[in-house]
């Protein structure tokens, strides 16, 4: 009898909340989305999924690679930090892998948040188009959306450096400026650099959904203020005591970047000149200084 009482006390299922994400971060990669995940995970008003990027909403049959990896590690007991809610989240998310996308089942994953706020930080969601945004707005009318933006030249080079660290970019391309120019002009990376296109799509398809952008520049120069603004926008209490994660914490601070020469930078500026100008117009704030940074 005592055993059953203890089992009920310590092994009770996690409390369930509303079956919907409270927010989405829809980009951009290499614009402090990792910082955002770490900050919200440490805040007492938020419960974040055990993996940062679900990568579910922009694919017809989502592969959810990070979920698969985390679930496998959890089953092998190599992820001891995952709580009961996180374990339940991973187990259910794993059943959605490579099945046709289902927005209702996706929303059900977030019931494991209990009474706290939760959301999905998947930078690839910048790709979401009007039909998908229409469905999301109808399915999750209380959703909030944020976009992290960064100087597109700096962001593109940071992305290239990341791919190089992962062994997915051949640095020999950089030895010939003409070769690099041809590669970048045709690369998916250039298409993934158009942050200025994202807000208009959401404004047109989901004008009732609160949408805000935040700058990488501000994360660097004023991390606590930026964190507080984001937490407040998402419905949390900015002044509530966080855990042991300082506002300026950056787990990637020590990662090396490839050297960016003047000639390689000129290629990026030429390809991204229009985006630099559009970013200044669409985002304002720090983005207004981006074109002049490159003589535009």
C-alpha positions as CSV (number, residue, x, y, z in Angstrom):
1,X,0.0,0.0,0.0
2,X,2.8,2.4,0.9
3,X,4.6,1.5,-2.3
4,X,1.5,2.4,-4.4
5,X,1.2,5.7,-2.6
6,X,4.8,6.6,-3.3
7,X,4.5,5.5,-6.9
8,X,1.4,7.8,-7.3
9,X,3.2,10.7,-5.7
10,X,6.5,10.5,-7.7
11,X,5.3,9.0,-11.0
12,X,2.1,11.0,-11.6
13,X,1.6,12.1,-15.2
14,X,2.5,15.8,-16.0
15,X,-0.3,18.4,-15.6
16,X,-1.8,19.2,-19.0
17,X,-2.5,22.6,-20.5
18,X,-4.1,24.1,-23.6
19,X,-3.4,22.0,-26.7
20,X,-1.7,24.8,-28.6
21,X,1.6,26.6,-28.9
22,X,1.5,30.1,-27.4
23,X,4.1,31.4,-29.8
24,X,6.3,30.6,-32.8
25,X,9.7,32.0,-33.6
26,X,9.8,31.9,-37.4
27,X,13.4,32.9,-38.0
28,X,16.0,33.7,-38.8
29,X,18.8,31.2,-38.5
30,X,22.0,32.6,-36.9
31,X,20.1,35.5,-35.5
32,X,20.1,34.6,-31.8
33,X,17.4,31.9,-31.9
34,X,19.6,29.6,-29.8
35,X,20.0,32.5,-27.3
36,X,16.2,32.9,-27.2
37,X,15.6,29.2,-26.5
38,X,18.1,29.2,-23.6
39,X,16.6,32.4,-22.1
40,X,13.0,31.1,-22.3
41,X,13.9,27.7,-21.0
42,X,15.4,29.3,-17.9
43,X,12.4,31.5,-17.2
44,X,9.8,30.2,-14.7
45,X,6.9,31.3,-16.8
46,X,7.9,29.1,-19.8
47,X,8.1,25.4,-20.5
48,X,10.1,24.7,-23.6
49,X,10.2,21.5,-25.6
50,X,13.2,19.3,-25.0
51,X,14.5,20.2,-28.5
52,X,14.8,23.7,-29.7
53,X,13.7,23.1,-33.3
54,X,10.7,20.9,-34.1
55,X,10.8,21.7,-37.8
56,X,7.3,20.5,-38.3
57,X,5.1,23.2,-39.8
58,X,6.9,23.9,-43.1
59,X,7.1,20.3,-44.3
60,X,4.5,18.0,-45.8
61,X,5.8,14.9,-44.0
62,X,8.1,16.3,-41.3
63,X,11.3,14.4,-40.6
64,X,11.8,16.1,-37.2
65,X,15.4,15.0,-37.0
66,X,16.1,16.6,-33.7
67,X,13.1,15.0,-32.1
68,X,14.1,11.5,-33.5
69,X,17.6,12.0,-32.0
70,X,16.4,13.2,-28.7
71,X,13.8,10.5,-28.3
72,X,16.3,7.8,-29.2
73,X,18.7,9.3,-26.5
74,X,15.9,9.4,-24.0
75,X,15.0,5.8,-24.5
76,X,18.6,4.9,-24.1
77,X,18.6,7.0,-20.9
78,X,21.3,9.3,-22.3
79,X,19.2,12.5,-21.7
80,X,18.8,12.5,-17.9
81,X,17.8,16.2,-17.8
82,X,14.4,15.6,-19.5
83,X,11.5,15.9,-17.1
84,X,8.3,13.8,-17.2
85,X,6.5,16.4,-19.4
86,X,9.5,16.4,-21.8
87,X,9.6,12.6,-22.0
88,X,5.9,12.6,-22.8
89,X,6.4,15.3,-25.4
90,X,9.2,13.4,-27.2
91,X,7.3,10.1,-27.2
92,X,4.2,11.7,-28.8
93,X,6.2,13.9,-31.2
94,X,8.0,10.7,-32.4
95,X,4.7,9.3,-33.6
96,X,4.3,12.2,-36.0
97,X,7.6,11.7,-37.7
98,X,7.3,11.3,-41.5
99,X,3.5,11.2,-41.3
100,X,1.4,13.8,-43.2
101,X,1.5,17.1,-41.4
102,X,-1.4,17.5,-38.9
103,X,-1.8,20.9,-37.3
104,X,-4.2,19.6,-34.6
105,X,-1.8,16.8,-33.5
106,X,1.0,19.3,-33.6
107,X,-1.0,21.6,-31.2
108,X,-1.7,18.6,-28.9
109,X,2.1,18.3,-28.2
110,X,2.0,21.6,-26.3
111,X,-0.6,20.4,-23.7
112,X,2.4,19.1,-21.8
113,X,3.3,22.7,-20.9
114,X,0.7,22.7,-18.1
115,X,0.0,26.2,-16.9
116,X,3.1,27.7,-18.4
117,X,3.8,29.3,-21.8
118,X,5.4,27.3,-24.5
119,X,6.2,27.5,-28.2
120,X,8.3,26.4,-31.1
121,X,11.6,28.1,-32.1
122,X,12.3,26.7,-35.6
123,X,14.1,29.3,-37.9
124,X,13.0,27.3,-41.0
125,X,9.5,28.6,-40.5
126,X,10.5,31.8,-42.4
127,X,9.4,29.6,-45.4
128,X,5.8,29.5,-44.3
129,X,3.5,30.8,-47.0
130,X,0.0,32.3,-47.0
131,X,-2.0,29.0,-47.1
132,X,-0.1,27.6,-44.1
133,X,-0.3,30.8,-42.2
134,X,-4.1,30.9,-42.9
135,X,-4.4,27.5,-41.3
136,X,-2.2,28.3,-38.3
137,X,-4.2,31.5,-37.6
138,X,-7.5,29.6,-37.7
139,X,-6.2,26.7,-35.7
140,X,-4.3,28.8,-33.0
141,X,-6.1,32.2,-32.8
142,X,-4.2,33.1,-29.6
143,X,-0.8,32.5,-31.2
144,X,2.0,35.2,-31.1
145,X,4.8,35.3,-33.6
146,X,8.3,36.7,-33.4
147,X,11.1,37.0,-35.8
148,X,14.8,37.4,-34.9
149,X,16.6,39.6,-37.5
150,X,20.2,40.3,-38.2
151,X,22.3,42.1,-40.8
152,X,21.9,39.8,-43.7
153,X,25.6,39.9,-44.7
154,X,26.7,39.0,-41.2
155,X,24.0,36.4,-40.9
156,X,25.0,34.7,-44.2
157,X,28.6,34.6,-43.3
158,X,27.8,33.2,-39.8
159,X,25.7,30.5,-41.5
160,X,28.5,29.6,-43.9
161,X,30.9,29.3,-40.9
162,X,28.5,27.1,-39.1
163,X,28.1,24.8,-42.1
164,X,31.9,24.6,-42.4
165,X,32.2,23.6,-38.8
166,X,29.7,20.8,-39.4
167,X,31.6,19.6,-42.5
168,X,28.8,20.7,-44.9
169,X,30.7,23.5,-46.7
170,X,33.9,23.1,-48.7
171,X,36.1,26.1,-47.9
172,X,38.0,25.6,-51.2
173,X,35.1,27.5,-52.7
174,X,36.4,30.6,-51.0
175,X,39.7,30.5,-52.7
176,X,38.2,31.8,-56.0
177,X,36.0,34.8,-55.7
178,X,34.2,34.1,-59.0
179,X,33.5,30.6,-57.9
180,X,32.1,31.8,-54.6
181,X,30.0,34.4,-56.3
182,X,28.4,31.8,-58.6
183,X,27.8,29.4,-55.7
184,X,26.2,32.0,-53.5
185,X,24.0,33.4,-56.2
186,X,22.4,29.9,-56.7
187,X,22.6,28.7,-53.1
188,X,19.6,28.1,-50.8
189,X,21.4,30.3,-48.4
190,X,20.7,33.4,-50.5
191,X,17.0,32.5,-50.6
192,X,17.1,32.0,-46.8
193,X,18.4,35.6,-46.3
194,X,15.2,37.4,-47.1
195,X,13.9,38.2,-43.7
196,X,12.1,41.3,-45.0
197,X,9.7,39.1,-46.9
198,X,8.4,37.4,-43.7
199,X,6.4,40.2,-41.9
200,X,4.3,41.1,-45.0
201,X,3.2,37.5,-45.4
202,X,1.9,37.3,-41.8
203,X,0.4,40.8,-42.0
204,X,-1.6,39.8,-45.1
205,X,-2.7,36.3,-44.0
206,X,-3.0,36.8,-40.2
207,X,-3.5,40.5,-39.4
208,X,-5.0,39.6,-36.0
209,X,-2.0,37.5,-34.9
210,X,0.5,39.7,-32.9
211,X,3.8,39.8,-34.7
212,X,7.0,41.4,-33.6
213,X,10.6,41.4,-34.7
214,X,13.7,41.7,-32.5
215,X,17.2,42.5,-33.4
216,X,20.4,40.5,-33.1
217,X,22.1,43.8,-32.6
218,X,20.1,44.4,-29.4
219,X,20.7,41.0,-28.1
220,X,24.4,41.8,-28.3
221,X,24.3,45.4,-27.0
222,X,21.4,45.1,-24.4
223,X,20.6,41.4,-23.8
224,X,18.7,41.9,-20.6
225,X,16.5,44.6,-22.0
226,X,15.9,42.6,-25.1
227,X,15.1,39.5,-23.1
228,X,12.6,41.4,-21.0
229,X,10.9,42.8,-24.0
230,X,10.5,39.4,-25.6
231,X,9.2,37.8,-22.4
232,X,6.7,40.6,-21.9
233,X,5.5,40.3,-25.5
234,X,5.0,36.6,-25.1
235,X,2.9,37.0,-22.0
236,X,5.5,36.3,-19.3
237,X,6.7,38.4,-16.4
238,X,10.0,40.1,-17.3
239,X,11.0,40.8,-13.7
240,X,10.3,37.4,-12.4
241,X,13.5,35.7,-11.1
242,X,15.1,33.5,-13.7
243,X,17.4,30.5,-13.2
244,X,21.2,30.5,-13.5
245,X,21.3,31.6,-17.2
246,X,22.5,35.2,-17.5
247,X,21.0,37.4,-20.1
248,X,24.3,37.6,-22.1
249,X,24.8,33.8,-22.1
250,X,25.8,32.5,-25.5
251,X,26.6,28.8,-25.8
252,X,28.2,29.4,-29.2
253,X,30.5,32.3,-28.2
254,X,33.7,30.2,-28.6
255,X,32.8,28.9,-32.0
256,X,35.4,29.8,-34.7
257,X,34.3,31.6,-37.9
258,X,35.9,31.6,-41.3
259,X,37.9,34.8,-42.1
260,X,35.8,37.1,-44.3
261,X,38.0,38.9,-46.8
262,X,37.0,42.2,-48.4
263,X,36.4,40.5,-51.8
264,X,34.2,37.8,-50.3
265,X,32.3,40.4,-48.4
266,X,31.8,42.4,-51.6
267,X,30.1,39.3,-53.2
268,X,27.7,39.0,-50.3
269,X,26.9,42.8,-50.4
270,X,26.2,42.7,-54.1
271,X,23.8,39.7,-53.7
272,X,22.1,41.1,-50.6
273,X,22.1,44.8,-51.4
274,X,18.3,44.9,-52.1
275,X,17.6,42.9,-48.9
276,X,19.8,45.4,-46.9
277,X,17.7,48.2,-48.2
278,X,14.4,46.4,-47.7
279,X,15.4,45.5,-44.2
280,X,16.0,49.1,-43.4
281,X,12.5,50.0,-44.7
282,X,10.6,47.1,-43.2
283,X,12.3,46.8,-39.8
284,X,13.7,50.3,-39.1
285,X,15.7,50.6,-35.9
286,X,19.2,49.2,-36.1
287,X,18.5,47.9,-39.7
288,X,18.4,51.5,-40.9
289,X,22.2,51.6,-40.5
290,X,22.9,48.4,-42.3
291,X,23.0,49.7,-45.9
292,X,25.5,52.5,-45.0
293,X,27.7,49.9,-43.3
294,X,28.4,48.6,-46.8
295,X,28.4,51.9,-48.7
296,X,24.9,51.5,-50.1
